[in-house]
Each structure stands twice: as C-alpha cells, then as structure tokens.
Amino acid sequence: MIDQNSQFFAILTAVGEAKQANADALGVPWTFAQMGVGDANGTDPMPDRLQKTLINERRRAPLNQLKTDPNNPSIIIAEQVIPENVGGWWIREIGLYDAAGDLVAIANCAPSFKPLLSQGSGRTQVVRMNLIVSSTANVELKIDPSVVLATRSYVDAKVLEEIYKLDSKQSVRVATTANIVLSGLLTLDTIVLVAGDRVLVKNQAAAKDNGLYVAAAGAWARATDADTSAKVTPALLVSVEQGTTQADTRWQLITDGAIVLGTTALTFQNITQGFATINSPAFTGNPTAPTAAVGDNDTSIANTAFVQAAIAALVASSPAALDTLSELAAALGDDPNFATTVTNALALKATLASPTLTGDPKAPTPAAGDSDTSIATTAYVQNAINGAINVSIAGTGNVSLTAAQAGASTINLTGVLTGNKTVTVPSAAGRYLFINSSTGKFTVTVKTAAGAGQLITQGQSSLMVCDGANVLLQQTDFISPVLSGNPTAPTPAVGANDLSVATAAFVQRALSNLQDQFGSGLLPSGYQRLSSGLILQWGSVSSLASGPVTVTLPIAFDTAALRVYSTTEDTANPNVSGARALSKTQISVSAWGGTIAPLPRTATTVGWLAIGD
C-alpha cells in the first residue's frame, strides 16, 4: 500500500550496468531510445536490477526529451508525453529502453491514473525519469523530433536558447571603464550596483574575461544570454543605460572569427556616433588605407606609401645620360626658344590651386551616387537633385537594387505587398534616402546581402547609411543644437504644457496671467487676491451721525462678498460700529456712540474688512 513511508526511485538494470560499463571502457556511444509505462498489475512495485521487462507494460513510445540535469551532470532526465487519446490505466512502473530494445533502467512511481477522453477527463500527461549514472560522457542525448510531442517548458527553453544566440542583447545598466574585480556590489561609472544588475565588462586586463555579467554580492556570473560560445558571436550589440561617461552608449563586439568564451580575447567598440560619412569624411587621429597597386590611376586613396613609391619610380626612370647637352637638347625637342615656349604654354594652363576657368570648361560626369573630390558637372548635380526613382517591390519575392538604382538621390518603394519584403542594397559603403510608399500590412527591411538591416515604416521616409557590411539608421544632425543669432519659433497656445519651445511672448503672457491671479493693491484702502480665489479688501471711512455710509470697494468681487467686519478707530470714546455688504462693489458702514441706550449714531472713523470671492 502506498503511503507517506513509500519510496520511489530509478536504477539501472543489470543489462544497463553492463552496457554503461562497456560504453565507458570502449568510448562508444550509448543511446536511450524509448520509455515504457505500466500498471504493475495493480501492485506496488519495487525496482529490481534483474528485471528485463516491466511487470505489466501498457505503453512504449519514443522519448520526447533527453538531457542532463543543468544542476547535476550525473543525472539524465528522460521524458515522454502521453497524448490525451491514450490511457485508461494506472501508471505505477516506468522503464527506459536503449536503441537495441533492452530494458536498461527501471523506476517505480506514485500511482497516477491516465484517463481517456471518452471517460470525460482526458489530459496530456508528462512522465519523467531522473536517472543517476556514473558518467554521461558516452551517453548520446538524441531524440527523433519527427515522432514526439514538445512540452511547453521544452518549447519555452528552446525559444529562449535561440533568442540568446542573437547578436542584439538586452541592455545593461552600466559599463566598466577600467579593469575590475568580478565580484561584489561595486560602484561603476558613479553608479552603485545592486544584485541582479547587468554589466558590460570591456576593460579587463585579460580580455578573455570581457563580456556581459550579472552583479552579485559574491562572484559574478556571465549573463544567461551571453554565457556560452554560441551566444557570444562577432558583431554582438549592447546598449548602456546609466553612468557618468557611458550612459546611452552602444557597443559592438569587433572580435572576428570563431569565439571560445573564456579563451578568446573579446574587444568592444563604441559605435554610438556611427561611422564616418562617405561624403567629405573628417578623419581624426591617424587613419590608414590600403596601398593602391603601383601605377594605379583611379579614384583610390593615395596613402603615403603609394606617393613615396611613385616618386621613387619617377626618379629611377630618369635617363642616366640626361646631363649631356646633346641629349638634353634632343629631350627638349631642339627648340632654341624652349623657355619662351614653355612659359607661353604654361600661361594657357589652369593652376591646380583655386583655378579660374573661362569659356565653357568641361569635365567628366561622375557616376551616380559618387561621393569624393571629383568635379560635379551640371549633369551630375541635376541628377543628384532630381534623381528620384520608383522601385516596385510588389508581391512576395525579395528585391536587390542595382548600383545605379542605389545611387539615386531618393528611392521610392512602391507596390502592393503580399508578404514581408527584403530590399538588398550593394555592400559598398553609401547613404540612401528611402520612401516606403508600398501598401499591404507587411514589413519592409533594407539590408546588405550578408549583413544586418533596418525596417522602413510604411508612409514614412528613412535616411540610412551602409558601412560596407550592415545598414544602419543615419543619426540626425539635430541632437542638442546650439542656436545663434535671433532664432524664432511659433508661440504655443495659452496654457500649453508640453515639449513645445517656449518663446519670449509665451513667457511674458504666462507671467502676466500669474500677476493677475495674485494681484494686490497694498494701500490704506487696498486688496489682495489669493491663489484659492479668495479676495481680501480693507479700508477706513468717516461715519455720519445722520445715517450709514456707502463705501465703494477697491475692486469688485468676482462672485460675492462673504463677510464684512468693522471697528471704530476712536480710542477716547466708547463707540461701536457695524457693516454689511450691499453688492459685489459696495458695503454699508455705520457707527453709534454714547452711554444711554438707545445709542445715537455718531460721526467717527471706522475701519472695515471685506472678505469674498
């Protein structure tokens, strides 16, 4: 009988022990292939190493998953999924069969009934066996994906595994600026780390230790999306969120070739500012370029090595006997007026520095999209200004632009899409202005044949740049502009509270409104507006013995007078006073004096206070 004292476990059978010993000794692979389940004829079985079959096997099928335990490499986890249309019996015993069909491991389990759909309680059931072996080195962990079902946990783990292999990684909180000890909650770039923070480590003395880490109170571990060689690949990208010097920067792994994590030196490069533009790049530092072939005569860059070689070749090719008068004369064409001839010829030549051309000078028209120091003819300029082209990307097939198409000033993508579209541009460095005028709810990606690319939103334009390998979004020139002169902007509406530029007119109007809200007249007869809308007014008046005095307030109340108070300012006589509101603009004040009731009205100075809104 199964109770709280029952024991459940898995063991190798005698056959399994022998097969593992043979695999370990000979170094040959040993493969688990199938799992069987049974009901043990209703008994409570105990695994027996001498068993060659289950007591009463109900089902045998290929494994759905076979792997080692990530926390214990000596444990093999075998898993089978029983579909909802199979069952009608109890599961009390589990067997594991190898590729030869031999029972190599056996286990008992807590009884579990596997119902059928016809019983009104069908379900898919996962049966899992955890088996401890002496070594998994020669156990071949392989399943047939065509005959098995995938559990959700398997699919989730597989999807996450593939996501972690992508070049673009989840952002990190901070990045290092110097070599650090990879343990403890440090302060990096003025940011105090907390456990779980992702950190880009890029400045280690041993560059093999660079990479993405997770901060901890103890030793740091590599981040799960960058903890194996398969997940750390050339061109890996990561963004930094915070830090005094590293905030909002983007870094790329520029280590090329196969990477063995923990062995290969990892080098990261800051690509936040992008790459040098093709049109008139302004290089700094000590830029280099490939040396063109000797005698090359095109638009290739002439570095110092090429220039020195050309000068040396010119000197070496000079005639050795040119110092004789006859040979010198022959070389000069026997012209007795050679100096005059040369001077006159030079007068017809344009200077190299700032030449002043006359007449109708001509020059070769550079190729479309050319961006160097070549002379821009009128034909080139007109083509650059008006050289917009339409390229149809209708349908489902991908489109590759020719060099001529890619050289147009504007590329307008048109057509009705029936599937996601990729537009491939030449791998040469260049800049492109795309307009996505296509229709159909599908994406359009611009990329090189082998590199990364960018999406273009329908109905919008995108300025892109190709660095020779990947297509990137061109940075805007309007980040933190420094304006000068007398710049102007539209004045926002009254009460605007957004990111619009506040002009001088907007500020002055806001100040005026603020003064109106808190206006005052600080005089003997005055008033004070409060932010709540309450208005205080005060003053003094000479009362009359003949009757009440009507007082006009300094300003009219917006709604009404709420209370009116008065007091006599005569300290020598026993006088009393009273006041009441007549309207939003007037109050009535009276005074009485004497010692015999009823008191007669009297003439005296009365101070008053009116409160309203």
C-alpha positions in Angstrom: 0.0 0.0 0.0 1.3 3.4 -1.0 1.6 5.9 2.0 3.9 8.6 3.4 6.7 6.0 4.0 6.8 4.7 0.4 10.0 5.1 -1.5 10.2 5.9 -5.3 13.5 5.7 -7.2 15.1 4.7 -10.5 18.1 2.3 -11.1 20.0 0.8 -13.9 19.2 -2.8 -14.6 21.9 -5.4 -14.7 21.8 -5.1 -18.5 22.0 -1.3 -18.2 25.0 -1.5 -15.8 26.8 -3.8 -18.3 26.1 -1.5 -21.2 27.3 1.6 -19.5 30.5 -0.1 -18.3 31.1 -1.3 -21.9 30.5 2.3 -23.2 32.8 3.8 -20.7 35.5 1.3 -21.3 35.4 1.4 -25.1 34.3 5.1 -25.5 31.4 4.1 -27.7 28.1 6.0 -27.6 25.1 4.5 -25.8 21.6 5.8 -26.8 18.4 5.7 -24.8 15.5 5.5 -27.3 12.1 4.7 -25.7 10.2 4.8 -22.5 7.6 2.2 -21.3 5.0 2.7 -18.6 2.9 0.0 -16.9 0.4 -0.6 -14.1 2.3 -3.5 -12.4 -0.9 -5.5 -12.4 -2.2 -3.3 -9.6 0.7 -4.0 -7.2 3.1 -1.5 -5.7 6.3 -2.5 -7.5 9.9 -2.0 -6.3 12.6 -1.7 -9.0 14.7 -4.8 -9.4 18.1 -4.6 -11.2 17.5 -8.1 -12.6 14.3 -7.1 -14.4 14.3 -7.4 -18.2 10.7 -6.3 -18.7 8.1 -4.3 -16.8 5.6 -6.3 -14.8 2.7 -5.3 -17.0 3.7 -2.8 -19.7 0.8 -0.6 -21.0 2.6 1.7 -23.5 6.0 2.1 -25.1 6.9 5.1 -27.2 9.9 7.2 -28.3 11.3 9.8 -25.9 10.2 13.4 -26.2 13.2 14.8 -24.4 16.6 13.5 -23.2 19.0 15.8 -21.4 21.4 16.1 -18.5 20.3 18.0 -15.3 21.7 21.5 -15.6 22.5 21.4 -11.8 24.0 17.8 -11.7 25.8 16.5 -14.8 25.5 12.9 -13.4 21.7 12.9 -13.7 20.0 12.1 -17.0 16.4 13.3 -17.4 14.3 11.3 -19.8 10.8 12.5 -20.7 7.8 11.1 -22.6 4.5 12.9 -23.3 1.4 10.7 -23.4 -1.3 12.3 -25.6 -4.9 12.7 -24.4 -6.3 9.9 -26.6 -4.2 7.2 -24.9 -4.9 5.8 -21.5 -7.5 4.0 -19.4 -5.0 2.5 -17.0 -2.8 3.3 -14.0 0.9 4.2 -14.2 3.0 2.6 -11.4 6.2 1.5 -13.2 8.5 3.2 -15.7 11.1 1.6 -17.9 13.8 3.0 -20.1 14.9 1.1 -23.3 18.1 1.7 -25.4 18.3 1.6 -29.2 18.7 -2.2 -29.1 15.3 -2.5 -27.3 16.8 -3.7 -24.0 15.4 -2.6 -20.6 18.4 -0.6 -19.2 16.7 1.4 -16.4 13.6 0.8 -14.3 11.7 3.0 -11.8 8.6 3.0 -9.7 6.3 6.0 -9.2 3.3 7.2 -7.2 0.2 5.7 -8.8 -1.3 8.0 -11.4 -4.4 7.2 -13.5 -4.2 8.2 -17.2 -7.8 8.7 -18.3 -9.3 8.6 -21.8 -11.3 11.4 -23.5 -14.2 9.0 -23.6 -14.2 9.0 -19.8 -14.8 12.7 -19.7 -11.5 13.7 -18.2 -8.8 13.4 -20.8 -5.4 15.0 -20.4 -1.9 15.1 -21.9 0.4 13.6 -19.3 4.2 14.0 -19.0 6.2 11.1 -17.5 9.7 12.0 -16.4 12.5 9.7 -15.1 15.6 11.2 -13.4 18.4 8.6 -13.6 21.8 8.8 -11.8 24.7 7.3 -13.8 28.4 7.2 -13.1 29.2 9.1 -16.2 27.2 10.8 -19.0 30.3 11.2 -21.3 29.3 8.3 -23.6 25.5 8.6 -23.3 24.2 10.0 -26.6 21.5 12.5 -25.8 19.5 12.3 -29.0 15.7 12.2 -29.8 13.7 11.9 -33.0 11.8 15.3 -33.4 9.5 13.8 -36.0 7.7 11.4 -33.7 7.5 13.2 -30.4 5.4 16.0 -28.8 7.0 19.1 -27.3 6.1 20.2 -23.8 5.6 23.9 -23.1 8.7 24.0 -20.9 10.8 22.5 -23.7 9.5 25.0 -26.3 10.0 27.9 -23.9 13.6 26.8 -23.2 14.3 26.2 -26.9 12.9 29.6 -27.9 14.9 31.3 -25.1 18.0 29.5 -26.2 17.7 30.7 -29.8 16.9 34.3 -28.7 20.1 34.3 -26.6 22.1 33.5 -29.8 21.0 36.7 -31.4 23.6 39.5 -31.8 21.4 42.2 -30.2 21.4 41.7 -26.5 19.3 43.1 -23.6 20.7 46.4 -22.4 23.0 46.7 -19.4 22.7 49.1 -16.5 26.4 50.2 -16.6 29.7 49.5 -18.4 33.1 49.4 -17.0 35.8 52.0 -17.7 38.8 50.1 -16.3 39.9 46.6 -15.1 37.8 45.5 -12.1 37.4 42.5 -9.7 34.5 40.5 -10.9 32.8 40.1 -7.5 30.9 42.2 -5.0 28.5 45.2 -5.4 30.8 47.8 -6.8 30.4 51.4 -7.9 31.0 51.7 -11.6 30.9 55.0 -13.5 29.4 56.6 -10.4 26.5 54.0 -10.3 26.1 51.9 -7.2 25.3 48.4 -8.3 22.6 46.2 -6.8 22.3 42.4 -7.1 21.0 41.4 -10.5 22.3 44.5 -12.4 23.6 43.6 -15.9 27.1 45.0 -16.6 29.1 45.3 -19.7 32.7 44.3 -18.7 35.0 45.6 -21.5 38.3 46.8 -20.0 39.7 43.7 -18.3 43.5 43.2 -18.3 42.8 39.7 -19.6 40.4 40.5 -22.5 39.1 36.9 -22.4 37.2 37.8 -19.2 35.3 40.6 -21.0 31.6 40.1 -21.7 28.2 40.6 -20.2 27.9 39.8 -16.4 25.2 39.9 -13.7 26.4 41.7 -10.5 26.2 39.8 -7.2 27.3 40.2 -3.6 29.8 37.3 -4.3 31.4 36.2 -7.5 29.8 37.5 -10.7 28.4 35.1 -13.3 28.1 35.7 -17.0 24.6 36.8 -18.1 22.3 34.0 -19.4 22.2 35.5 -22.9 26.0 35.6 -23.1 27.3 32.7 -21.1 28.2 30.2 -23.8 30.3 30.5 -27.0 27.2 30.0 -29.1 25.6 33.1 -27.6 28.7 35.4 -27.9 29.3 36.0 -31.6 31.1 38.7 -33.7 29.1 41.9 -34.0 27.3 41.4 -30.7 25.5 44.6 -29.8 24.5 46.0 -26.4 23.3 49.4 -25.1 24.3 51.0 -21.8 21.6 52.7 -19.7 23.3 54.7 -17.0 26.7 56.2 -15.9 28.5 59.5 -16.0 30.6 58.7 -19.1 29.0 55.6 -20.5 25.2 56.4 -20.3 23.2 56.0 -23.6 26.2 54.5 -25.4 26.1 51.5 -27.8 28.9 48.9 -28.0 29.7 46.3 -30.6 31.9 43.2 -30.3 34.5 43.5 -33.0 36.3 40.3 -32.3 36.1 38.3 -35.6 36.1 34.6 -36.3 35.2 31.7 -34.0 34.9 32.6 -30.4 35.6 30.3 -27.4 34.2 32.0 -24.4 36.7 32.3 -21.6 39.6 31.8 -24.0 39.2 34.2 -27.0 40.0 37.9 -26.2 36.8 40.0 -26.6 37.1 43.6 -27.8 34.2 46.0 -27.8 34.0 49.2 -29.8 31.8 52.3 -29.1 29.6 52.8 -32.1 27.2 55.3 -30.6 28.2 58.0 -33.1 28.0 55.6 -36.0 30.7 55.5 -38.7 32.4 58.1 -40.9 30.2 59.5 -43.6 31.0 58.8 -47.2 30.6 62.4 -48.3 33.6 64.5 -47.1 34.6 62.4 -44.0 36.6 64.4 -41.4 39.1 61.9 -40.1 41.0 62.4 -36.9 43.9 60.6 -35.2 46.0 58.5 -37.6 43.6 57.0 -40.3 45.0 54.4 -42.6 44.0 53.0 -46.0 45.1 50.1 -48.3 48.1 50.9 -50.5 47.0 51.0 -54.2 48.9 49.0 -56.8 51.9 50.6 -58.4 50.8 52.6 -61.5 47.2 52.7 -60.3 45.4 55.8 -61.8 41.9 56.0 -60.5 40.0 57.4 -57.5 41.6 55.1 -55.0 43.1 56.8 -51.9 46.8 57.6 -52.3 48.4 56.9 -48.9 51.9 58.0 -48.0 53.4 54.6 -49.1 51.9 54.9 -52.6 53.1 58.5 -53.0 56.7 57.6 -51.9 56.7 54.7 -54.3 55.5 56.8 -57.2 58.2 59.5 -56.5 60.9 56.8 -56.3 59.8 55.3 -59.6 59.9 58.7 -61.3 63.4 59.3 -60.1 64.6 55.8 -61.1 63.2 56.2 -64.6 65.1 59.4 -65.5 67.7 58.9 -68.3 71.2 58.3 -66.8 72.9 60.4 -69.6 70.5 63.3 -69.5 73.4 65.5 -68.3 74.9 65.8 -71.8 74.0 68.9 -73.8 73.0 67.0 -77.0 70.8 64.6 -75.2 69.3 67.4 -73.2 68.6 69.4 -76.4 67.0 66.3 -78.0 64.9 65.8 -75.0 63.7 69.4 -75.3 62.8 69.0 -78.9 65.7 71.1 -80.3 63.7 74.2 -79.6 66.1 77.2 -79.3 63.3 79.2 -77.6 62.4 76.4 -75.3 62.0 78.6 -72.2 59.6 81.0 -74.0 57.7 78.1 -75.5 57.2 76.6 -72.0 56.3 79.9 -70.5 53.7 80.5 -73.2 52.3 77.0 -72.8 52.1 77.4 -69.0 50.1 80.6 -69.4 47.4 78.5 -71.1 47.1 76.1 -68.2 44.9 76.4 -65.2 46.6 76.5 -61.8 46.0 73.5 -59.5 45.2 75.7 -56.5 42.0 77.7 -57.0 41.9 77.7 -60.8 39.9 80.4 -62.5 38.3 78.8 -65.6 36.8 80.7 -68.5 34.7 79.9 -71.6 32.8 76.7 -71.3 35.0 74.2 -69.5 34.1 70.5 -69.5 34.7 67.7 -67.1 33.8 64.0 -66.9 30.4 63.4 -65.2 30.9 61.2 -62.1 28.9 58.1 -61.7 25.5 58.4 -59.9 26.0 58.3 -56.2 29.7 59.1 -56.4 30.9 61.0 -53.3 34.5 62.0 -53.5 36.6 65.0 -54.7 35.6 64.6 -58.4 34.3 67.7 -60.1 30.5 67.8 -60.0 29.3 68.7 -63.5 25.9 70.2 -64.1 24.6 66.8 -65.3 25.7 65.2 -62.0 24.1 68.0 -59.9 20.8 67.8 -61.8 20.8 64.0 -61.4 21.6 64.3 -57.6 18.8 66.8 -57.1 16.1 65.3 -59.3 17.3 61.7 -59.4 14.4 60.1 -57.5 13.4 56.7 -58.8 10.5 54.4 -58.2 11.2 50.8 -57.4 8.3 48.3 -57.4 8.5 45.8 -54.6 5.1 44.3 -55.2 4.4 40.6 -54.4 6.3 38.3 -52.1 9.8 37.9 -53.7 12.7 39.9 -52.3 14.3 42.8 -54.4 18.0 43.6 -55.0 18.9 47.1 -56.1 21.5 47.6 -58.8 24.4 50.0 -58.2 22.7 52.6 -60.5 19.4 52.3 -58.5 21.2 52.6 -55.2 23.0 55.7 -56.4 19.7 57.7 -56.9 19.1 60.6 -54.6 15.7 59.2 -53.4 14.4 55.6 -53.7 10.6 55.4 -53.6 9.5 51.8 -52.9 6.0 51.2 -54.4 3.6 48.3 -55.0 1.1 46.2 -53.1 2.8 43.7 -50.7 1.6 40.2 -50.2 4.3 39.2 -47.7 7.2 40.6 -45.8 9.8 42.1 -48.1 13.6 42.4 -48.0 15.3 45.1 -50.2 19.0 44.3 -50.7 21.5 47.1 -51.4 25.1 46.8 -52.5 27.6 46.0 -49.8 29.7 49.1 -50.7 29.5 51.9 -48.2 26.9 54.5 -49.1 24.0 56.6 -47.9 20.4 56.1 -49.0 17.1 58.0 -48.7 14.2 55.6 -48.9 10.4 56.4 -49.0 8.1 53.4 -48.3 5.0 54.1 -50.4 4.0 50.4 -50.5 0.7 49.1 -49.3 -0.3 45.9 -47.6 0.3 45.2 -43.9 3.7 43.7 -44.2 7.2 44.8 -43.2 10.0 46.1 -45.5 13.6 45.6 -44.4 16.6 47.2 -46.1 19.9 45.3 -45.7 23.0 44.1 -47.4 23.2 40.5 -48.7 25.0 39.2 -45.6 24.7 42.0 -43.0 22.1 43.4 -40.7 19.4 45.8 -41.8 16.6 48.3 -40.8 12.8 48.3 -41.0 11.1 51.1 -43.0 7.7 52.1 -41.8 5.0 52.4 -44.5 4.2 56.0 -45.3 7.5 57.3 -43.9 11.0 58.1 -45.2 14.2 56.9 -43.7 17.8 58.1 -44.2 20.1 55.1 -43.9 23.9 54.5 -44.2 25.7 51.3 -45.2 29.1 50.9 -43.5 30.1 48.2 -46.1 28.6 45.4 -44.0 25.4 46.5 -42.4 22.7 49.0 -43.0 22.2 51.5 -40.1 19.8 54.4 -39.4 21.6 57.7 -40.1 21.9 59.8 -37.0 20.0 63.1 -37.0 22.0 66.3 -37.0 19.6 68.0 -34.6 20.6 66.4 -31.3 21.4 69.2 -28.8 21.6 72.1 -31.3 23.4 75.3 -30.4 21.5 78.2 -31.9 22.9 81.7 -32.6 21.7 85.0 -34.0 17.9 85.6 -33.5 16.2 82.3 -33.8 12.4 82.3 -33.7 9.7 79.7 -33.1 5.8 79.6 -33.1 4.3 80.8 -29.8 2.4 77.9 -28.1 -1.2 78.3 -27.1 -2.2 79.7 -23.7 -1.8 77.1 -21.0 0.3 74.8 -23.2 2.3 72.3 -21.0 4.3 70.0 -23.4 7.6 69.9 -25.2 6.9 72.9 -27.4 9.6 75.7 -27.5 8.6 78.5 -25.1 9.0 81.8 -26.9 9.5 85.2 -25.1 5.9 86.1 -25.9 4.7 82.9 -24.3 6.7 83.5 -21.1 5.6 87.2 -20.8 2.0 86.2 -21.2 2.3 83.5 -18.6 3.9 86.0 -16.1 1.1 88.5 -16.8 -1.5 85.8 -16.1 0.3 84.9 -12.9 0.3 88.5 -11.8 -3.4 88.7 -12.5 -4.0 85.6 -10.4 -2.2 87.1 -7.4 -2.9 90.8 -7.9 -2.9 93.3 -5.0 -3.2 96.9 -4.1 -1.2 97.4 -0.9 -2.6 100.9 0.1 -4.6 102.1 3.1 -7.6 101.1 1.1 -6.5 98.0 -0.8 -7.0 94.4 -1.7 -5.2 91.0 -2.1 -6.1 88.1 -4.3 -5.1 84.6 -3.1 -4.4 81.5 -5.2 -7.5 79.9 -3.8 -9.7 82.6 -5.4 -10.3 84.3 -2.0 -10.2 88.2 -2.1 -9.4 90.4 0.9 -10.3 94.1 0.9 -9.8 96.7 3.6 -10.0 100.5 4.3 -11.4 103.1 6.6 -14.3 105.7 6.3 -15.7 108.5 8.4 -19.3 107.6 9.5 -22.1 110.1 9.7 -24.4 110.9 12.6 -27.2 111.2 10.1 -27.0 107.6 8.8 -24.9 104.8 7.3 -22.1 105.5 4.8 -21.9 103.6 1.5 -18.3 102.6 0.6 -17.2 101.6 -2.9 -14.7 98.7 -2.7 -11.2 99.0 -4.3 -12.2 96.2 -6.8 -15.4 94.2 -7.4 -15.7 90.7 -6.0 -15.9 88.0 -8.7 -18.9 86.3 -7.1 -20.0 88.0 -3.9 -18.9 89.5 -0.5 -18.9 86.7 2.1 -18.3 88.6 5.3 -17.8 92.3 6.3 -16.3 93.4 9.6 -15.8 96.8 11.1 -14.2 98.5 14.2 -14.1 102.1 15.4 -10.7 103.8 15.4 -11.6 106.3 18.2 -9.9 105.1 21.4 -11.1 108.0 23.5 -14.9 107.4 23.2 -17.0 104.3 23.8 -18.2 103.8 20.2 -19.5 100.7 18.3 -19.7 100.1 14.6 -21.4 97.8 12.1 -21.1 96.9 8.4 -22.9 94.8 5.8 -22.5 94.0 2.1 -24.7 95.8 -0.4 -23.3 94.3 -3.6 -20.1 92.9 -5.2 -18.8 96.5 -5.4 -20.2 98.3 -2.3 -20.7 97.9 1.5 -22.6 100.0 4.2 -20.8 101.2 7.4 -22.4 102.8 10.5 -21.2 103.9 14.0 -23.0 104.7 17.3 -21.7 106.4 20.4 -22.8 107.4 24.0 -23.7 105.7 27.3 -27.5 105.8 27.3 -29.5 103.3 25.2 -30.6 103.5 22.6 -27.2 104.7 21.3 -27.4 107.5 18.8 -25.4 107.4 15.5 -22.2 109.2 15.7 -19.5 110.6 13.4 -16.2 108.8 13.8 -13.6 106.9 11.8 -14.4 103.3 11.1 -12.0 100.7 9.8 -13.6 97.8 7.7 -12.5 94.4 6.3 -14.5 92.7 3.5 -13.9 89.0 2.5 -15.3 87.5 -0.7 -14.6 85.6 -3.9 
